[in-house]
Amino acid sequence: MTAAVDNKPAGPSPSGPAQPPVPPGATMVTLKIYRFNPENPDAAGWQSYQVPALPTDRFLNLLLYVKGYLDGTLTFRRSCAHGVCGSDAMRINGVNRLACKMLMKDFLREGKDVTITVEPIRGLPVEKDLVVDMEPFFDAYRAVKPYLITSGNEPTRERIQSATDRHRFDDTTKCILCACCTTSCPVYWMDGSYFGPAAIVNAHRFIFDSRDEGAQERLDILNEAEGVWRCRTTFNCTDACPRGIQVTKAIQEVKRALLFSR
């Protein structure tokens, strides 16, 4: 419903400072957040908060409102708040998204109550509330050697590359390591030893780089039991990517490189 405009500050909440006035045109939204505290794991469960939202708000603004005015114990990651750092990945209404890239205009419906569920991304150990342990994800990323491998003397200036060669891997340079794709993958949920889409995407970025000499080494790594052949082509990863990377396509190109040639 649409909240009535009140120019008086709201009273203090039990666990936070006095709330600011509800802005004109705001709609009260229910945030249903999955809470987990490692000091009291048996108390894990859903907790709801009423938060005012404007169509121009990012979803991250609502989480900041909860933390700032309603419950300072709520824990989540965020940094740049502009879809570049990738730190605020979470499951919003059951889909992996970056909180800072979701606009409330896409959730609000005039005259209808709005409830939004928020959970941590799946497949990684939860440390607290919406924060997960990213080390298993980065272990897989490091395992595919995501850096330029060359031999011989280093050049005295930049390594020249044509626009056509650069275009070959342009899409996979966009990865921000948010883990949205990897933690949307049902294979990764069931078996954490699978490298996952993000690691394969970052291997793809160098496998098809004309300046790189380590393609075969990476392909050998991805040809192992927990490599690209575990992919079941569900397209969850492509749908979840906040940067619009064609993740499934990149994985298929790595498969073809293994079957035929670089």
N, C-alpha and C positions, 0 to 999 in steps of 0.2 A: 504494500500500500504506500501512498505518498504521505510523508510525514508532515504534520502541521508545522508552520514556521514559528519558531519561538526565539525571540531575541535575547532571552535570559539564558545564561549558562546552565547546563544541566548540573544536578547535584553530583557530589563525588561518588565514584564507584567504590566498592569495598576494597579493591586492590589497585586503585589507580587515582590519579588526580581528577579534579573537576572536568567534566566533558565540555567541549566547546559547543556553542549553539549549532543546532542542525541547520545547514545552509539551505536557502530557498531552492526549491526544485529537487531536493534530495529524496530518495526512496530508502526506507528501512529494509535492509537485507539481513537474512539470517545466515551467518557463517557457521557451518557444522564442521569442526576441526577435530581430527583424530589426535589425541594427546597421549604422550608416552614419556614417563620419567624413569630413568634407569634406577633411581633410588627407591622407587615404589612401583615396580613393573606390574603388580597385580591390579593397580588402579587405572591401567591403560583403558582408554575408551573415547567416545565422542563427547565433545562439549560444544554448546551452541552460544553464539554471541549475536546481539542485534547491533548492526552498524549502519550509519547513514551513507548512502552512495549517490554520487552524481554520475550521469552518463559519461562524462569526460574523465572520471577517475580510472586509474589503473587498478587492477585487483590488488597489487602490492600495497596501494594506499590503504585498503581496508585492513590488511594484516597489520600495518603500522599503526592504524587507529586502535585495533584491539590491544596491541602491545603497549601503546602509549597511554591509553585511557581506561581500558577495561581489565587487562590482565598482563602485568609485566613479566610473568613467567613464561609466556608463549615464546617458543624458540624456533627461529628459522634463519636461513642464510639469505643475504642480499648484499649487493655492493654497488654497481654502477647504476642500477635501476633503469637501464636503457637497452636491454637485450643484447649486451656485448659480453659481459663477464660470464653469464650462464650460471651464476651461483644460486638463483632462486627457483630452480626446477622443483616442481611438485605435481602431485596428481590433483587436478581441479575438475570436479564432476566426473571423475574416473578416467581422465585423459591427462597424459604428461604435457605440461605447459610451463613456460616461464611466467611467474606472477606479474612481472613488470611489463609483459607484452600483451596481457589480456585486458581489454577495455571493458568497463562496466556496461557500456551501451549494448554490448553483445549478450549481456545477461538479463538486463532489465526489460520487463514487459508491463506496459501501462495497465494498472488496475489488478495486477496479479502479484501474489506473494512470491518472493524469490528466496530459495534456499540453495546455497552453494556448499558442496562438500569439499574438504581439503584434506589430503593425506600425503605422507612422504612417498617418494618414488619407490617402486618395488625392486626387489632383487639385491638390495644392499642393506647391511645391518643398520637399524635405526639407532641413533645415539640419543636423541631427545626430540620429541614432537616431530617437526618437519625436517630435521637435520639427520642425514645419513652419513655413514662412513664411506668416503669416496676412494679409499686406498685400493680395494679390489678392482675398481674401475681403472684407476691410473696404473695399476700393475699390468693390466692387459694392454693399455695404451703404450707403456714403455716397452713391452715385450715385442712389439712389431717394428721397433727401431724407427720411430717417426722423425727422422732427421736426414739431411743430405749425406750420402755416403759417396766419397770420391777417392781416387788414388792419384799419385803423382804430386808434383809441386802445386802449391796453391797459386791461382792466378794473381797477377798484380792489380787487376781490376775486376769488375763484375763478370760473372759467367754469362755469355751471350745466349739468348734464347729467343726464337721467333714467336710471334704472336700466335701462330697456329699451334706450336708446341705448348705454349702456356695455356691455351684454351683447352687442351686435352685433359687437364686436371683442375681446371678453374673451379668447378663446383665444389670439390672436396676441400678446397682451401678455406672454405667459409666456416668450418667446424669450430665451435667455441668450447667444446668439452663440457657441455652441461649435463650429459648423461641421459637426456630425455629419450634418445633413440634406443640406447642399450637397455634401459630399464623399462621400456615398453615392449621388449621382446619376450614372448612366452618361453622360448628356449633358454634365455638367460635366467628367467625366474626359476626354471626347473633345474638348471645346472649352471651354477656360478662359474664353472671353469671355462665355459664358452667365451671366446675373446669378446664377442659382442659387436654390434654394428659400428660403434664409434671407433674402435681400434682398427677395424677393417677399412673404414673411411679414411683414417689417417695413414694407413699403409698405402691405400690407393693413391693418395696425394703424391707419394714419392715413387711408387712403382711406375707410374706413367709420366714422371718428370724426366725429360730428355737429358738433364744434367746429372742425373743420379746413376750410380753404378751398383746399387745394392738391391735391385729389383728381385733377382733370383733368390737372394737370401731371405727376403721378406715373403716371397711366394712359398718357399720351403716351409717357413714358419706357419703360414696360413693354410698349408696343405695338411697340417697335422689334424688329429682327431677333433680338437676343439676349435678348429679354424672355420673357414668359409663354408665347408660342407655341412655344418650344423644349421645353417640358415634354411628356414622353411618358407621363405618368400611370402610372409603374411602382410607386408607393407605397413605394419605398425610403426616401424622406425621412420619411414618416410613421412607418415602422417604426423608423428610427434615432433619432428625436427623444427625448431623455431626459426631456423635460417633458410628453410626451404630447400635443403640439400636433397637430391634424389638418391637417398641412401641405398634403397634396394637395387637401383640401377648400378651403383658403384660396386656393390657386393657381387652382382652378376658379372660385371666386367672383370673383376678379380678371378672369378671362377673360370671365365673364358680364357683369361691369360694363363691359368694353370693347365687348362685342357689343350690349348693350341700354342700360342706364342705371345710374347710381350707386345 
